[in-house]
Every structure is written in C-alpha cells, then in structure tokens.
C-alpha cells in the first residue's frame, strides 16, 4: 500500500490494521482528491492480495470509507494509535475510535 500512496505523491506515515479494517495516516498530496486516492488504494491492494493465494480470490473492500484531517501536533499520537490497534483489539477491549488525545 505504501507504494500506491508514494506514487500518488501522498506519502504514508503509518499503516496497520486487522482482518476487517485498516487505518492509514498519510500526507495528502496538494493536487490529489481523497476519493481518487482511496479508489487507487482499494484497487491496487485488492489486486495485490488476490495474488497471495486462492483463499483471497473473493476479497473486496466495502463501498465506503472514512477520512479525517488532523493537525501536525497530533501526528505522533495518531501513529501510536494506529500501531497499537492489533494488540488493543486482541485484548478484547474497545477504545472509542475517532478520538486522539
């Protein structure tokens, strides 16, 4: 996925997820539309995962997505949040998503 962001002049800063969702922190390129970037990421990653084995042949992304902007002062906090999702979700606890303090 990082290569797709790089190709669209929107470098990724953090990517992590679980079996049913992904969180990505990136710097949106000056002339890139979020909808276009999401379409390219979904298309490229779908094609890639389908090459990883027959169990992925029916993989598809959901139709929607969420996109949020943050200030530079919250980048480090959001990176920690993204990279902490797997251990957090594996413990079976839920943290209110969408709030980064």
N, C-alpha and C positions, 0 to 999 in steps of 0.2 A: 504494500500500500504506500509506503513512504516514497517509492519511485514515482508513483502516479502524482502525488502531491508535488514532488520536485519538478516533474515535467510541466505542471500547470503553474509554476512559479509561486506556489503556496506551500512552503516547506512545513513538514510535520515536526512538532516538538515532542509529542508523546502519543503513542498508540497502544491501546491494550483493550482487552475485552474478555468475554466469556462465550459460551456456546450460543447464546441468544442475543448478544448485543456487543457493540464496540463503542468506545469513547476515543475521540481523536482531538488533540489540541494542535492547531496549525495557524500559521500566519497567512491570512487570505491575500492573495496577490491583488495588486492595485486594479487590474482590469478583468478580474475573474468574478463571475457570478456564482454565488453559493450553489444554486440549483445545478449549474453546469458542472461544477466540481464534484458534487455528490453523485451526479449521473456517471461521470467518468470513473469515480472510485468504485461505485457499485458494479459497473460493467466490467472494469478491469479485474477487480477482486473476484467476481463471480467466475470469470473465465479462468483465472488462475486456480481457484480452489477445485474447479471441476477437473483439473489435470492431476489432482492429488489422489485420485482413486475412485472406484465405482460407487463407493458409499456417498460421494459428494455430487453425483451426477444430477440430482434433483435440487441442489442448493439454489436458493433465491433469497434476495433481500426483501424485506417488507416494503410497501409502497412509500411510506412516509419517512421523515427524519426530523430531528430537532437540531437547531443551530443557535448558538448563543455567542454573544461577544463579551469579552472581559477586558479589564484594564491591565496594563503591563504589571502593575503591583500584585496581581493575583496569579500570574503565570506559574510561579514556583508552587503555590498552594494547589493549583489545578493539576500540575504534573504529579504531585504526590497523591492526589485523589485518584487520578487515572491509574497510576501504577499500583495503587492499593486496593483496587476493586476485586481482583481474584481472591486474595486472602480474606478480604472482608466478606465477600459473598459466600465463600466456602465455610465460614464460621456460622452461617445461617442467620446473621443479624442483618438488619436493614438500617441504612442511613438515609436520611431524607435527601434524595437526589436533587440537584439543581441549586444547592446552597453551598457556597465555598467561603468559609470564614477562617 
